[in-house]
Amino acid sequence: MVISWPLSRFVVLILLPEFMADFPERFYHPLEALDIDDFPGYAGRRSKAALTLSMLWGTTIALHLLSWGSWLVFGLTVILATHALRILLARPLPALKMLPATTSDGGAAAKGWETWPYVSLLVAAKNEETVIDPLVAALCQLDYPTCRYDVWIIDDNSTDGTATRLQTLALRYPQLRVLRRPAGASGGKSGALNQVWPDTMGDIIGVFDADARVPKDALRHIVPLFEQAEVGAVQMQKAVVNRAKNLWTRGQQAEMALDSYFQQQRISLGGLGELRGNGQFVRREALTQCGGWNEATITDDLDLTLRLHFSGWEIHFLLHPAVGEEGVERPLGLWHQRNRWAEGGYQRYLDYWRLIVQQRLAPAKTFDMAAFWMIQYGLPSVALPDFMMALLRHRMPLFLPVSSLALTLSMVGMFCGLRRTRPRSIWASGVQTLWGNLYMLHWLLVIATMAMRLAVRPKRLRWVKTTHLGSEEDLQADLS
């Protein structure tokens, strides 16, 4: 039996972790050499989505009709299971020592503070009067020398009281800079960030959402991670501040714990670290090389993730402290938010597929990306034809082994993530894991319907934001 070259390479990569981690740098290229700025792909997303969905459905039907189809799925399951086992057994990278505390007047208590990196913190805000005051207060009172960082709030033509509140706050905090964008300004959040970041002084650019709950010592933990020359960005762990509100918010907290766990495990194996928007920090050099944020996507953080990796940068993850944010409390709002996240994540594969198949990433990252695409997007996309063919042929669904693996991986990862991010009793973590995985089933419907919708309907880019309540209960939630 002859094994194809891509499959044989995957097998070799699984068996040789050291090879995966230390692959030669010749696979990395400067972004300007990749020709991705004017991809012909942005306008052709619908046709590529339709082709992808047709291929997935056609392959699923063909595998049901072939006598050896089940064996091929079994082989795929073995490869994915081997990679999953390596992820579960990996040791996360050790935490670095944080910077010393500063004095109450903003001067550094330790010697050498004058050489600490300058940090610029950016927030794109639109109609955020309910949360803007505590956010600005937190950002302007961080435990970091006030002369070594500044805060920029971009008011994207808010129609509520956001502008008035920002005018008052600017008089109170000298390091606060406020820019108001006019009506009709393009680019949404990406456009707002791109308008400001070239004028900032920061060696490191931090981005927060308007509902962020920022720990006072956040910069003292973040900045040391950039001492490693290969680190282009760092993502903070995200925590749901209103997690006790209802079952939906509890599910979102479990979901974020799962994401945090896999972020750490994947990075430790040389896989893809990813940005999550709120609480993301990017090295100025890396952001310049990537050309800023992409204004032709609905998830700027996921798009920038790939651009950074294509440019040879690493993305690390900070487990503690966490940045807090409001979870969506109603099913309809959750449905819209998750559809946007799913579509943005799916779009980046459509936009950059040429660079992925041309091996512009190290093999460890390429394989890690392919494995998680199969579980996150491929499996839900083939669920309908797999189920229909199983009914017609009176047999079990062909991809049941992969589905079982995905469920097992989610259960173990979520339990470990909950124990790692917010230690509680084993019983409490176990109960939340059960509910969290039941809650996560909504992703199957989200991905499946998104893939079909993207294949038949053109997408209009526009600013989409989640309504933030900013209740007193949320502000005082425990983020530990």
C-alpha positions in Angstrom: 0.0 0.0 0.0 1.5 3.4 -1.0 1.0 6.2 1.4 0.6 9.7 -0.1 3.4 12.2 0.6 1.2 14.6 2.7 -0.1 11.7 4.8 3.4 10.2 5.3 4.7 13.6 6.3 2.0 14.0 8.9 2.9 10.6 10.4 6.6 11.6 10.5 5.7 14.8 12.3 3.7 13.0 14.9 6.5 10.6 15.6 9.2 13.3 15.7 8.1 16.1 18.0 11.6 17.6 18.1 11.6 17.9 14.3 8.2 19.7 14.5 9.4 22.2 17.1 12.8 23.1 15.5 11.9 23.2 11.8 14.3 25.3 9.7 13.5 29.0 9.5 13.5 28.8 5.7 9.8 28.1 5.9 9.2 31.6 7.3 9.0 34.6 4.9 8.6 38.3 5.4 5.0 39.3 4.9 5.8 41.6 2.0 7.1 38.6 0.1 3.8 36.7 0.5 1.6 38.9 -1.7 -1.4 38.6 0.5 -2.3 42.3 0.8 -4.2 42.3 -2.5 -5.4 38.7 -2.5 -8.0 38.1 -5.2 -9.7 36.0 -2.6 -11.7 38.6 -0.6 -14.3 39.0 -3.4 -14.4 35.3 -4.2 -15.2 34.0 -0.7 -18.7 32.8 -1.7 -17.5 30.7 -4.7 -14.7 29.2 -2.6 -17.1 28.5 0.2 -19.4 26.8 -2.2 -16.6 24.7 -3.7 -15.4 23.7 -0.3 -18.8 22.7 0.9 -19.4 20.7 -2.3 -16.2 18.9 -1.9 -16.9 18.0 1.7 -20.4 16.8 1.0 -19.3 14.9 -2.1 -16.4 13.2 -0.3 -18.7 12.2 2.5 -21.2 10.6 0.1 -18.4 8.9 -1.8 -16.9 7.4 1.4 -20.3 5.9 2.3 -20.5 4.3 -1.1 -16.9 2.9 -1.1 -16.2 -0.4 0.7 -13.0 0.9 2.2 -14.4 4.3 3.2 -14.8 3.4 6.8 -11.1 2.4 6.9 -10.1 5.8 5.6 -12.1 7.5 8.3 -10.5 5.1 10.9 -7.1 6.1 9.7 -7.9 9.8 10.0 -9.2 9.1 13.5 -5.9 7.5 14.5 -3.9 10.4 13.2 -6.1 12.9 15.0 -6.1 10.9 18.2 -2.3 10.7 18.2 -2.1 14.4 17.8 -4.7 14.9 20.5 -2.8 12.7 22.9 0.4 14.7 22.4 -1.6 17.9 23.1 -3.1 16.5 26.3 0.3 15.3 27.5 2.2 18.4 26.7 3.7 20.6 29.4 2.7 24.3 29.1 5.5 26.8 28.8 6.7 28.1 32.2 5.5 31.5 33.4 8.1 34.3 33.3 8.9 36.5 36.3 6.7 39.7 36.3 8.1 43.2 36.5 8.4 44.8 40.0 5.6 46.8 41.4 5.5 50.6 41.0 5.0 53.2 43.6 1.7 54.9 44.2 2.6 58.1 42.4 3.4 56.2 39.2 7.1 56.1 39.5 8.9 52.7 39.4 10.2 51.4 42.6 12.9 49.3 40.9 15.9 50.6 39.1 16.0 50.7 35.3 12.3 51.5 34.8 13.3 54.1 32.2 14.1 51.2 29.8 10.8 49.5 30.2 9.0 49.2 26.9 6.5 51.9 26.1 3.0 50.5 25.8 0.0 52.0 23.9 -3.4 50.7 24.9 -6.2 51.0 22.2 -10.0 50.7 22.6 -12.4 51.1 19.7 -15.7 52.1 21.3 -19.2 52.6 19.7 -22.1 53.4 22.0 -20.4 52.3 25.2 -21.7 54.8 27.7 -22.6 52.0 30.2 -19.0 50.7 30.5 -16.6 53.4 29.3 -16.1 55.1 32.7 -14.8 52.0 34.6 -12.7 50.9 31.6 -10.9 54.2 31.3 -10.4 54.3 35.1 -8.8 50.9 35.1 -6.6 51.5 32.1 -5.3 54.9 33.4 -4.5 53.5 36.9 -2.5 50.4 35.9 0.5 49.4 38.0 3.0 50.6 35.4 4.9 53.9 35.2 2.5 56.5 33.8 5.3 58.0 31.7 5.8 54.6 30.0 2.3 54.0 28.6 -0.7 55.9 27.2 -4.4 55.1 26.5 -6.2 55.8 23.2 -10.0 55.6 23.0 -11.4 55.7 19.5 -15.0 56.9 19.6 -16.5 55.5 16.3 -19.3 58.1 15.9 -21.2 57.0 19.0 -24.8 58.3 19.2 -25.3 57.8 22.9 -23.4 59.6 25.8 -20.1 58.0 25.1 -18.5 61.2 23.6 -19.6 63.3 26.5 -18.2 60.9 29.1 -14.9 60.7 27.2 -14.5 64.5 27.2 -14.9 64.5 31.0 -12.5 61.6 31.5 -9.8 63.2 29.3 -9.7 66.1 31.7 -9.2 63.7 34.6 -6.5 61.4 33.1 -3.5 63.1 31.4 -2.4 59.9 29.6 -5.8 59.5 27.9 -6.1 60.4 24.2 -9.6 60.5 22.6 -10.2 60.4 18.9 -13.7 60.7 17.4 -14.3 59.2 14.0 -16.8 60.9 11.7 -20.0 59.3 10.4 -19.4 57.0 7.5 -15.8 56.1 8.5 -15.0 52.7 7.0 -13.3 49.6 8.3 -15.3 49.1 11.5 -13.1 48.1 14.5 -10.1 47.4 12.3 -10.5 50.8 10.6 -10.6 52.5 14.0 -7.5 50.8 15.2 -5.6 51.4 11.9 -6.4 55.1 12.2 -4.7 55.4 15.5 -1.9 52.9 16.0 0.6 54.5 13.5 0.5 57.7 15.6 1.1 56.0 18.9 4.5 55.7 20.7 4.1 52.2 22.0 6.7 49.5 21.4 3.9 47.2 22.3 0.3 47.8 21.2 -2.5 46.5 23.5 -6.1 46.2 22.4 -9.1 45.8 24.7 -12.9 45.7 24.2 -15.0 48.4 25.8 -16.4 46.0 28.4 -13.0 44.7 29.5 -12.1 44.4 33.2 -8.4 44.9 33.2 -6.3 43.7 36.2 -4.1 46.4 37.7 -0.9 44.3 37.3 -1.7 43.2 33.7 1.3 45.1 32.0 3.8 43.8 34.6 2.9 40.3 33.5 2.6 41.0 29.8 5.7 43.0 29.1 8.3 40.3 30.1 6.9 37.9 27.5 8.1 40.3 24.8 11.7 39.9 25.9 11.8 36.8 23.7 12.7 38.1 20.3 10.5 35.6 18.4 7.3 36.6 20.3 5.2 38.9 18.1 2.0 38.9 20.2 0.5 37.8 23.5 -3.1 36.9 24.3 -4.4 37.2 27.8 -6.8 34.6 29.2 -10.4 35.8 29.0 -12.9 35.3 31.9 -16.6 35.9 32.0 -17.4 38.4 34.7 -21.1 37.7 34.8 -20.7 34.0 34.7 -23.1 33.5 37.6 -25.9 35.2 35.7 -27.5 32.2 34.0 -26.7 28.9 32.3 -25.6 30.6 29.1 -22.9 32.7 30.8 -21.8 29.6 32.8 -21.4 27.8 29.5 -19.3 30.6 28.1 -17.0 30.5 31.1 -16.5 26.8 30.5 -15.9 27.5 26.8 -13.2 30.1 27.6 -11.5 27.7 30.0 -11.4 25.1 27.2 -9.9 27.6 24.8 -7.3 28.7 27.3 -6.3 25.1 27.9 -5.8 24.3 24.3 -4.0 27.6 23.6 -1.4 26.7 26.2 -1.1 23.1 25.1 -0.9 23.8 21.3 1.7 26.6 21.8 3.9 24.3 23.9 4.1 21.8 20.9 4.9 24.4 18.4 1.3 24.8 17.1 -0.7 27.9 16.5 -1.2 30.4 19.3 -4.2 32.6 18.5 -5.4 36.1 19.3 -8.9 36.6 20.8 -9.4 40.4 20.4 -9.9 41.5 24.0 -6.6 41.5 25.9 -4.4 41.1 22.9 -0.9 42.7 22.7 1.2 43.0 19.5 4.8 44.0 19.1 4.9 47.2 17.0 7.5 45.7 14.6 5.3 42.7 14.0 2.2 44.8 13.4 4.1 47.1 11.0 5.2 44.0 9.1 1.7 42.7 8.9 0.3 46.1 7.6 -1.9 46.6 10.6 -5.4 45.2 11.0 -7.2 43.8 8.0 -10.3 45.9 7.3 -11.8 43.3 4.9 -12.6 40.7 7.6 -15.2 40.5 10.3 -12.8 39.0 12.9 -9.7 41.1 12.8 -8.0 39.1 15.6 -8.2 35.8 13.9 -7.0 37.3 10.6 -4.0 39.0 12.3 -3.2 35.6 13.9 -2.4 34.1 10.5 -0.6 37.1 9.2 1.7 37.0 12.2 2.4 33.3 11.8 3.0 33.8 8.1 5.6 36.4 9.0 7.5 34.1 11.3 6.3 35.5 14.6 5.1 33.4 17.6 2.0 34.2 19.7 2.2 33.3 23.4 -0.6 33.0 25.9 -0.8 34.5 29.4 -2.9 32.4 31.8 -2.9 34.7 34.8 -4.1 37.3 35.3 -7.2 37.2 33.1 -9.0 40.0 31.4 -12.7 40.0 32.2 -15.5 40.6 29.8 -19.3 40.3 29.8 -20.8 37.1 28.6 -23.9 37.2 26.4 -26.9 36.6 28.5 -29.6 35.9 25.9 -29.7 33.0 23.4 -30.4 35.3 20.4 -27.5 37.6 21.1 -25.3 34.5 21.6 -26.4 33.1 18.3 -25.5 36.3 16.4 -22.1 36.6 18.2 -21.1 33.0 17.6 -22.1 33.2 13.9 -19.8 36.2 13.5 -16.9 34.4 15.2 -17.5 31.2 13.2 -17.7 33.0 9.9 -14.6 35.1 10.5 -12.6 32.0 11.5 -13.8 30.2 8.4 -13.1 33.2 6.1 -9.4 33.2 7.0 -9.0 29.7 5.6 -10.7 30.8 2.4 -8.6 33.9 2.1 -5.2 32.3 2.9 -5.6 28.8 1.6 -2.9 29.3 -1.0 -0.3 30.2 1.6 -1.3 27.3 3.8 -1.0 24.7 1.1 2.3 26.2 -0.2 3.8 25.4 3.2 4.4 29.0 4.3 4.2 27.8 7.9 6.4 25.3 9.7 5.0 21.7 9.4 4.1 21.7 13.1 1.8 24.7 12.7 0.4 23.5 9.4 -0.5 20.1 10.8 -1.9 21.6 14.0 -4.0 24.0 11.9 -5.3 21.2 9.7 -6.2 19.0 12.6 -8.2 21.6 14.4 -9.9 22.7 11.1 -11.1 19.1 10.7 -12.6 19.1 14.2 -13.9 22.7 14.3 -15.2 23.2 10.8 -14.9 20.0 8.8 -16.8 17.7 11.1 -19.9 20.0 11.6 -19.9 20.7 7.9 -20.2 17.0 6.9 -22.7 16.1 9.7 -25.8 16.5 7.6 -24.8 14.4 4.6 -23.2 11.8 6.9 -26.4 11.5 8.9 -28.6 11.3 5.7 -26.4 8.7 4.1 -26.4 6.7 7.4 -30.2 6.7 7.4 -30.5 5.7 3.7 -28.0 2.8 4.1 -29.2 1.7 7.5 -25.8 2.1 9.2 -24.0 4.2 11.8 -22.7 7.6 10.7 -19.3 7.2 9.1 -17.6 10.0 11.0 -18.8 8.7 14.4 -15.3 7.8 15.5 -14.1 11.4 14.8 -17.1 12.8 16.6 -16.4 10.6 19.6 -12.8 11.7 19.6 -13.9 15.4 19.4 -16.3 14.9 22.3 -13.6 13.2 24.4 -11.1 15.9 23.7 -13.6 18.6 24.6 -14.5 16.9 27.9 -10.9 16.3 29.0 -9.7 19.7 27.8 -12.6 21.6 29.5 -12.2 19.8 32.8 -8.4 20.5 32.8 -9.0 24.1 31.7 -11.5 24.8 34.4 -9.2 23.3 37.0 -6.3 25.4 35.6 -8.0 28.7 35.2 -10.2 28.8 38.3 -9.4 26.0 40.7 -12.5 24.5 42.4 -13.5 21.1 43.7 -13.3 18.2 41.3 -17.1 17.7 41.7 -17.8 21.4 40.8 -15.5 21.3 37.8 -17.0 18.0 36.7 -20.6 19.3 36.8 -19.6 22.5 34.9 -17.7 20.3 32.4 -20.9 18.3 31.7 -23.0 21.5 31.2 -20.2 23.2 29.2 -20.1 20.4 26.7 -23.9 20.3 26.4 -23.7 24.0 25.8 -21.0 23.6 23.2 -23.3 21.5 21.0 -24.7 24.8 19.6 -21.4 25.1 17.7 -22.5 22.2 15.5 -25.5 24.1 14.3 -23.7 27.4 14.0 -20.9 26.0 11.9 -23.1 23.9 9.7 -25.6 26.7 8.9 -22.7 29.2 8.5 -20.9 27.1 5.9 -24.1 26.7 3.9 -25.0 30.4 4.2 -21.6 31.6 3.2 -21.7 29.4 0.1 -24.9 30.9 -1.2 -25.2 34.5 0.1 -22.7 37.3 -0.3 -21.4 38.9 2.9 -21.6 42.6 3.7 -18.9 43.9 6.0 -20.2 46.2 8.8 -19.5 47.1 12.4 -21.1 44.4 14.6 -21.0 44.8 18.3 -22.4 43.1 21.4 -24.5 45.2 23.7 -22.7 45.7 27.0 -24.8 46.1 30.2 -22.1 47.2 32.6 -24.1 46.3 35.7 -22.6 46.8 39.2 -22.8 43.1 39.8 -20.5 42.5 36.8 -18.0 45.1 37.9 -17.5 43.4 41.2 -17.3 39.9 39.9 -14.4 37.8 41.2 -11.9 37.2 38.4 -9.7 34.9 40.4 
